[in-house]
Amino acid sequence: MNRFDHPTALVESERIGDGTRIWAFAHVLKGAVIGADCNIGDHCFVEDGVVIGDDVVVKNGVALWQGITLQDRVFIGPNVAFTNDLFPRAKIYHDEYARTLIGKGASVGANATLLCGITIGEYALIGAGAVVTRNVPDFALVYGNPARQRGWVCMCGNPLPPLQNNGVTCTHCQRAYKLTDARLELG
């Protein structure tokens, strides 16, 4: 196995891919699955039942609760707050928690809060401090409280110019997109 666990990290799971780095004071429970070449920052907590794909970055101070899946190449900024219970009460436990999916290539900015049971689409970008209460489409740019869609972003991460005739080309990388049935797709 070729991975790095900081000496102060508590890593109970053996289901961690090659090249993954787990930093100081992080705690990964036994039932967590973490892919290859990931970076789990200082003071992170990864609970049983969390699934993390390959090439994922989770910055410092993030707690990932049961029911959360991060697909490949997801970026989670520092201190992002996830939930897994819409009706929390002390000393009341559930057999199953709401599922939250963060799609491939999506990025969630620092200090954003995500309610459970939602899906963040592929390559979506959640602005810092956003409060996300509902699903976010692929390639959408959302921010605010509550988070609202403010535009579209390219796979390369740059904001896309306004759509013209239901199409747009990234000025940075030249990828072309088209809007079909309110969904942005590579065109």
C-alpha positions, 0 to 999 in steps of 0.5 A: 500500500502506497499512501501517507497517514500523518502520525496524528491521524486516526485511520481505521479504514483499510479501503483507501487507494494508493497515493492518498494523503491523510493529514494531521488530526484527521479521523477516518472510520472503518466503514469509509471508502477513499479512492486513489490520489486523494488529499484529506486535510487536517481536522477532517472526519470521515464517517462509516458509509462515506464513499470518496472517489479518486483524485478528490481534495477535501480541505481542512475542517470538513466532516463527511457524514454517513450517506455522502458520496463524493465522485472523482475529482471533487473539490471540497473547500475548508470548513464546508458543512454537510448534514445528513438528517433533515430533522435532527434531535438529540438521542434519536437515531435513524437506521438510514440517513439521507443520501447526498451526491457530489458529482464528478468534478464539482467544487464546493467553496469554503464555508458552504453549507449543504443540506442532505438529500441533494445532488450537486451536478457534475462540474458544478461550482458552489460559491463560498458561504453558499447555503445549498438547499436543493439539487444543483444542475451539471455545470451550474454556478450557484451562490448566496443564501439560499443558493441560487443559480447565477450562471454556468461554468466550464469543466476547466472551472472558468465561468462561461459567458452568457448563452447565445442561441442556446450555446456557449464556448468557454473563452479560456479552453474553447470547449463548446456547450449547448443547452438542451431541456434546461441542461447544459451539455458538452456540445 
